[in-house]
């Protein structure tokens, strides 16, 4: 980690383990992240737990953002945060803004892509202007990662997505 000067690492829950109940796997995530938090603290890094929707990976354990925030709460360590991938969250659960309001202190990073198609903000059903405004109002001061597949010129699409986020007040 120090060799590549990485300050954050994305952690995946992994797939559902056959024969293990959801409660057991939930607890396993918590215990694993608690152990990882000790290492993260010693190395001045943050661990970011990410959700993936079941349409993309029907075997993935952590599809629920609500459960992800619950896991982060139960880990209870400042070096373990949640990576809220709005694309996956919209497909799985929706209700993006309310979860942000309730959990902004547990949020370490957001991923941006629109539904359907995983294209740039404004091409689908997610109202990113409202999300950016809410992030600004909640004083979110970390990265907004554009994780979309451009529908046109990649540089122009990224530039436009960045400008939209800045206009809405995120400062990112």
Buried (B, 14 or more C-beta within 10 A) or exposed (E): EEEEEEEBBBBBBBBBEEEEEEEEBBBBBBEBBBEBBEEBBEEEBBBBBBBBBEEEEEEBBBBBBBBBBBBBEBBEBEBBBBBBBBBBBBBBBBEBBEBBEEBBEBBBBBBBBBBEEBBBBBBBEBBBBEBBBBBBEBEBEBEBBBBBEBBEEEEEBBEBBBEBBEEBBBEB
